């Protein structure tokens, strides 16, 4: 069955809304298509490693993701040995070996080289930064400049210290969520600055004006309505949302003028609304429960999620794995842009469940009915927030929090 055979299909029921009539395709052919898709996706991930920031362990995490994908694909070839011919198994094994070799070459090519530096022996009589600070303090107090042996200095060097900043690096272990008071919808989320060793102090400036932003992160929040302003993205950078509960996050405004995020990673989100904006590459959604996601992307992949509504525009078939009760709907008009893919090319409802190989339709996903869909008026007037609309009002309006 060619792609054009079902190009503009819109399936009214769950029994009819599966992308491919699986009973018509042999298992080995279905696995071949799946394997080809996974190989392509892994190669694209490797090609992006060189452009992935080193800050916060992002490149390490991306490399680990590639390694895990190769290992998983190898195990799936072994699991499928009962219905895959021996010759095909050898072909798959060679392809996996080629992937492993490519990853090794890519890692060697993008690995940062150590900087050359001259090493000199430390001068025992040199004055350290801490000593200089101590001398300055004692000089102001009109105390002789040299402290007595054994006396401890109360002034330490600030050269190695970094001011406290609420941002959490991308791959830092999740901390326990602490309830925070609700703030106005114009609150500025935490962001990660990848090319600067100094983080902002307690005085809040406009961080989005910085040209050195290498990624956008919203991490570890409870009970907040977070909206990125128009200056929240000055270039195509990766975005991540992790460890949220009972929140509304709107990252769509910076991408409305043709500056999409390079990729999106969402992990560990509960009871929240995520308006993710435009994504130029893949969107990886992991461990999300009882939430709503709005996103436009090239590739959509969802893992280990439950009870999630996805309002989607995608130029490729969405993929789910190990998910239950996932519903898909068309992107709301208020978030659709002129340069989005036309309806005839939008694959938002051509969902593939990679963990469901039976010929029957997958019970793990369905389309959002018109009665259950969030009304366009709610997206346009209530979700953006404003005077009179609290966080709970918004979550109730989209049925995440029950009245």
N, C-alpha and C positions, 0 to 999 in steps of 0.2 A: 504494500500500500504506500503510495507516494504521499509526500507532504501536501501536495496540492489537492489530493482527494478530500481532505478534511480541513482545508485552509481556513474557511470562514464558518466552521461549524459552531453552533451554540447549542449545548445539550441541556434540555430542560429538567432531566431527572438524573439522580446519581447512577442509575443503571445504564444510562446512555452517555454519561459525561466522561467516560474514560478515553484517553487519547488514542489508544490502539486496541482493536479487538483482539485480545491476547490469544483467544482460541484459534485464530487464523495463523499465528506465528509459532513455529517450533521453538522449543526451549533453547536449543543451541543457537538459533538465529537471534533470539531475544537477548541471550547472554552476549553474543558478538556485538550487538548494538550498544549494550550497556558498557562493555569493555572498551569499545572505541570512544564512547563519550567520556569515560573516566580517564583514559589515556590523554585525550585532548585537554581535559580540565587540569590534569596534573602538569602537563607540559606548559600550559599557560601560567600556572602558579610558579613554576620554576623560572619562567621568563621574567616574572615580576620581582624576583628576589633582589635583583640588582637595584631596583628602585624603592625597595622597602627600607624604612628607616631603621638604624641600629638602636635608636633611643628606646628605652623601656623594654628591650628584648624583642622588638617587633620582628626583626629578621630571623632571630632564633626561633621564635614561635612559628613563623611562616615556614621555615625549614623543617621544623618538627611536624608541621601539618602535612608537608609533602612526604616525609618519611612514613607517617602514619597511613597516608593514603596509599602509598605503594605496598606497605605491609598488608593493609586490608584487602587490596586488589589481589595480591598473591594468595591470600587465604581463600578468597572467593573463587579463584580458579581451582583450588584444591577441592572446595566444597562442591563445585559443579562437575567434578571428574566423572560422575556417574552418567551424565548425558552428553559430555563433550568428547569427540573422538580424540584418540591419542595424538594424532598429528596436530590437531588444533591446540591441544594442551602444550605441545612443544613450542608452537608459535607464540602462545600467550606467555610462556615462561621466558622466551627470548625477548619479547617486548618489555616485560617487567625488568629483565636484566639491563636492557638498554635504558630504561627509565632510571634505574639505580646509578648507572654510569653517568648519565646526563646530570643527575643531581650532584654527584661527586664533583664533576667538572665545574658545574655552576657554583658550588660552594667554594671551590678553590679560586675561582675567578673573582668572586665578590668579597672574599674574606679580606678584611682590612689589613693592610701591611703595617708592621710596626714602624713608628717614626724613628728616623735616625737622630741620635742625640749624643753629645759629648758627655762623658762621665768624669767628674772630678772628685777627688777626695774631699771630704768635708773638713773645713778648717775649724779646728777645735776652739779657736778664739773668736769665731764669727758670732755675731749677735743675731739671734733668731727673731722672728716677728713678735713672738710672745715676749722676749726679753726687751725688745724695743718699746713695746707698749708699756711694759712695766717701768722702764726707765722714764718714759714720758710722764706717767702718772706720778712717780716719785719726785721727778723734777718739779712738777707743778706744786707738789706738797712741800718743796724745799727740804726734801730728805736726801741724804747722800745717794748717789746713783747706783751703787752696787749693794744688792741685798746680801745679808749674811748667809754663810753656808748653811744648807738645810732648811732655809726659809722657803715656804711654798708661795708661788705666785698666784695672785687672785685674778689676774688678767690673762686670758688665753687668746691665741691667734684666731682671727675670724677668717683667715684665708681658706680654711677647709670647711667652713660652715656655710650652710645654705638656709636662707630664711624659710620659715614654715610657709607652705603653700598648699591649698586644698586639693590640687590636682593629683590624680593617681596614675602612674605610668601604666601603659597598656597591659603588660603581663605581670604586674605585681599581684601577689596572692590576694584574694578577696578578703577584706576585713569585715568584721561583723557590722551589719547595718545598724545605724543609730537613728532613731526617729528625729526628724528635724521639723521646725515650724514651717508652715506653708508660707511661701513668699509670692510676690507678684509675678505675673506671667512674663515679665520682661527680665527676669533674673538671668544672670550670665552663668552658663554651666562651667564646670571644670574643663580646662583644656591642657593638653600636653604640648610643651614647646621642645621640639626635638633638637634644634641646632644651637641652643643657648644654655650655657652652664649655670646661669643665674636665673632664678625664678622670681616672679614679682613678690614684693613685700606685701605687708598688710594693707597698704594704700592701694585701693582698686583703681587701676587705670583701664584703658581700653585694649585688652590683649589681642583682639582680633585685627588690630592695625599692624601687628608685627608681620614682617615679610618672611620671618624664619620659621613659621609654623610648619611642622612636618607631619602632623596628624591632629585629628580632632577627637577628643575622648570625653565621654560623659560616664562617670563611674561612681559607684557606691553612694546612692542617694535613696532617701525614703521621703515620700510625701511632698514632692516638689513639682512645680510647673516650670519647665525650662524651655526657653526659646532662644535660639541663636540669632543674633542680629544679622543684618545684610552684610556686614563686614566680617562675619565669622569665618569666611574662607577666602583667601587671596589666591589660591592655586588649587590644582587637583591633588588632593591629599587623601590618605586613608582615613576612615572614620570608624569609631568603635563605641558601643554602648554596652556596659557590663554592670551587673550587680545592682539592679534597680528594683524597687517595690513601691507600688501605689504612687506612680509618677505619670506625668504627661511630658513628653519630650518632643519638641518640634525643631528639626534640623533642616527644614525645607527652604527657609528663606534665603540662605546663602547660595543655594543651587538654582534659584529661580532665574538668574541672569546668565545661564549657560556655563556655570562653573561647577560641574558635578563632582562628587567625591570619587576618588579612584576606586575604592572598595568599601564594603561595610561588613563589620563583624559584630554580631549581637549575641550576648551570652548571659544567662542567669537573670532573666527578667520575669517578674510576676506582677499581675494585676496592674498593668500599665498600658498607656497608649504611646506608640512610637511612630511619629511622622518623620520618615527618614530622608525625604527629598529624592534627588536624582543621583543615581550611582552609575558611573561610567563602566564599571566592571561587575564583579560578582558580589552578591549579598549572601553571607553565611549566617544563618540563624540557628542557634543552639541553646537548648535548655530554657525555652520560653513557655510560660504557662499562663492561662487565663488572661490573655492580653490581645491587643489589636495592633497590627503593623500595617503601615501605609508606605509603599516604596515603589520607585521606578528604577529598573536595573536591566542589565544585559543577561545575567544569570541569577537564578534564585535557588538556593539550596537550604533545606531545613532539616535539622537533626534533633531527635529526642525532645520534641515539643508536644504539648497537649492543650486542647481547648483554646485555640488561637484562630482569630479571623485575620485574613491577609487581604488587603486591598492592593492589587498589584497591576503593574504594567511591566511586561517582560518580553524581550525579543527572542527568547529561547524558552523551551519547555521548563516550567518549574519542577523541581525534584524534591521529594520528601523521603526521609528514611527514619524508621523507628518513631513515627509520630501517630497520634490519635486525635480524632475529632478536630481536624483542620478544615477550615472553610475558606474558600477563595471568592473574591469579588473584584469587579473592575475598579480601577483607580478613580476616586471621586473627581468630579469635574474641577473643583477648586484647586486641586493639585496637579491637574493635567496641563502640560505646556504645549505650545505650538510645535516644538521640535520633537515631541514624543513620537514613537512609532505609530503609524496609522492602525486603525482597527483591524484591517485585513492582515496585518503582520504581528499584531499583539497576541502573544501566546499565554496570556494570564490564566486561561482556563484549561490549557492542555497539560494537566498535571500528570507526572509520572511518580509512582510509588515504587522505589527500587527494592523495597523489602517485601513486595507483594508480587509473586511470580505466578499465582494461580490465574486461570482464565477468567474467573469471575471479577467483577468490578471491585476495586479496593474499598473496604469499608472505612478507611482511615481519613478520607477527605471527601468533600462535597462542595457544591457551589452555594453561595449565600443567596437565599431566596429574596425576592423583592420585599417581602414583609419583614424579614429579619435584618435587612441592610440598614446601616445608619443613613438617615435622610440627608440629602445634599444641603439642606438649610442648616442642619446641625454642624456639618463640616465647616460651613462658611461663617456662621454667626456665633456658635457656642464654643467649638474647639479652640479657636484662637484666644479665648479668655477675654479678660477686660473687666471693667467695673461691674459688679453684681454677679460675676460668675466665679465661684470658688473651684478649687481642684476637684472636690467631690461632686460638684454640680456637673463638671465636664465628664467625669467618669460615669456618673449616673446617666447622662444624656446618651452615651454610647454603650450603655448596658454592661460595663465592666463592674460597676458597683450597683447592686440592686437597690431600688427605692425603699 
